[in-house]
Amino acid sequence: MSDLEEWLLQDRPARYVQLATAASLEGEETLRKWHDLGAQAADRLGAEQVVIDVRVREDAFDPSHVEAIAGAGLIYLSGGNPKHLARTLVGTPVWDAMHAAWRSGSSIAGCSAGAMALCGYVPDIRHPKAGGQDGLGLVPSLRVLPHFDVYAKWIPDLVMRPLLSSGVTVVGIDEQTSLRAEAPEDLAQPWQFRGVGRGSCWRIDADRKYRVNSPLVLPVAVS
């Protein structure tokens, strides 16, 4: 996905801000793995890696973390536990700073759990009927199912139906693939989201799943 990473930093400050919060429940070794991956990505892009070490909700009120987000070219949320990520950041100064940086021109992206948490609601993929967690709400009417080409092999369409809700778009995203949005001239208007990468994106409806071949038009929370 290096082409996508380059696009996300194009004409922006070479400052790669990374939060591996979603992986913080898995311990130091897993966090170190994510931070090492971030360092490698920043090196490929000729950017400075800035690690925002938010592990629990209290950390997301730390003024030093808030200050470190300013001037980001790209803000990146790692994989891990999406419900923990959303619970930790929602309604905090760190999330407010991330959203403000994005409104000022920074890119924001999430891998797996990170992508799920940016939506309005984070479903529990393994236990869809058990309910989920309110997300960060950047794309309020979207729900994301990552690693879809893997999960779809063992989760039948019937099991995914509890994830559906009126006014909500549920999208499965294959590995090595992203759902990419570009800003319209008027940011308050709906944005167009396109699948980019080796795999496909899939819209989940009540009867079946459909490959996304044309842009999805979705509102984005710009204020």
N, C-alpha and C positions, 0 to 999 in steps of 0.2 A: 504493500500500500504506500510505497515511498512517493509515488506520483501524487497521491492525495495529500500526503504530508507537505510536499513542496507547494501544492496549490493553497493549502491552509495558511502557509506562512508568506505567500507571495505578496510583495509590496507592504509587508508588515514588519515590525521590529523583530530582530532575530533573537527572540526571547521565548523559550519553550517552557511554559509553566505547567508542572505536572503534579496531580494529586492522586496518590495511590490509596486513598481512603477506603475504597471498596475492598481492598485486600488486607486491611489492617487487622482483621480478626484472625488471619492465618499466620501471624507471627513474623518475626524479624527476617527469616530467610526468604519468605515470599515477598515481603516489602522490598528487600534488597534486590530480588530478581526484577521487580517492576522498575525500580529506580535505575538499575543497570540497563534495562531495555530503553528507558527514557534517555539515558546518557548516550547510548549508541545512536538513537534517533536524532538527538540534538547534534551529535558530531557529524552525522551524514548531512544534516541540513545546514551546517555551519552556524548553529545557534547556541546560545547559552541555556543550559538546563537550570531551571529554578524549581526545587522541590518544596512544595508546601506540605509540611508533615502534619496533616490533620488526621488523627486516628480515632478520636472520640469527640462528641459534640462540644465539650468544653474547649477543645483546641480551636474550634471554628470561631471562637470569640477573641482569639489572641490578636492584638493589634499588629504584631510583627508579621503574621501571616497575611493579614489584610493589606498591609503596605507592600508586601512582596509581589502581590498580583498586579499592581499598577505597571503599566507599560508592557504588558504581555503581547506577544504577537500571536501565540497559540496557547490556549488553556486546554489541557488534556486530562480526562478522567479515565483511570485504568479499569480493568476487569476485577471481578471478585464478587462480593455480596451486594446486589443493587439496593436491597431494602436498608442495609446498614448505611450505605452511601447517602441515600435520600434522607434517612432519619438524622444523620449526623450534620448535613449541610442545610437543610431547608430552614428558612427563616433566620439565618445567622449572618453576621457581618462578612464572613468569608464568601458565602454565596452572593450576598449583595455586591461585594467587590467584583466577583466573577461576572455577574450580570452587567454591572456598570462598565467593566472593561470590554465586554462583548458589544454593548451598545455604542461604545466609543470606537469600535473597529477591530477588536481582537477576534480571532477565530475561536470557536469552542467545539470540542469533539470528545466523543466517548467511545471506548472499546467495551463491548459486551455489557457488563454491569453499568459502566459509565453511560452508554447509550440509553439503556433502560431508564436510568435515573433522571435523564434530561426530559423525560416525558411527563405527562400529567399524572400518570398512575403506573406503579411498578407491580405487575402481576407476579404471582408465585408460579413459575412455569411447571415445577414438579408437582404442585398441589393446587391446580387452578381454582378449585371450589373453596379453598381455604381463605381466599382473599389475599390482598397485597398491601401496598403502602403508597400513600400519596407521594408523587415524585416532585422534582424541582420545578416542573411546570413550564419549561422553556417552550416546548411544543405540547400544549395542554391536551389536544384531542388525539394524540398519537400514543400507541402502546407498541413497544418493540420486543420482538422475540429474537435474540441473537443466536448464532450458531445453528441457523434453522435447518440447513442441509443435514446436520447431525441429529438434532432433536426430532425432526419430522420422521425419522426412521422408526422411532419407538414411541412417539406420541401421536395417536390417531386423531384425525380431524374432529371426531366427536368430543374428545377430551378438551380440545381447545375452545369449544363453544362457550364455556363460562367466561372466557376472557373478553367476549364480545359485549358491547354496550351501545346504546343509542347515542349517535353523534360522535362515536369514537372510531378511529381507523387503527386496525391491528395489522402490523407488518412484520413478517419474518424476514430476516436478513441472513443470507448464507455467509459462511466463513470466507475470508479474503474478499469481502464485499462491503460497501458502505452505502448508506442512504444519505446523499449529499444535498444540501440546500444552498441556494444562492439568493442573495438579498434582492428584492425588487426595489425600484426607485423610491417608492413610498413604502417604508418598512411596516406600516400599519396594515397594508394589504396582505392577503394570503401569499405564502412563499411556495415555490415549486421545488419538490424533492425528487431526485433522480437516483436510481441505482447505479453504482460505479464499482467495477472490480471484476474478478474472475467468475463469480457466481451470479445469483439472481436475488431480487427482493420479491416477496410474495405478500399479497393482500389476503387476509383471512376473513372470509365471510361465513354466513351461517351454513351454507351448503357445501362449500369447498374452498380451496385456496387458488388464487389466480396470480400468475406471474405479472409483475408490474412492468409494463412495456412503455407506458407514457407517464409523464410527471404526475405525482400526487400533489394536490393543492391543499395546503394546510395552514391554519393560522399559527403565528408565532408570537409569544409574549414579549413585546418590545418595551413594555413599560412596567 
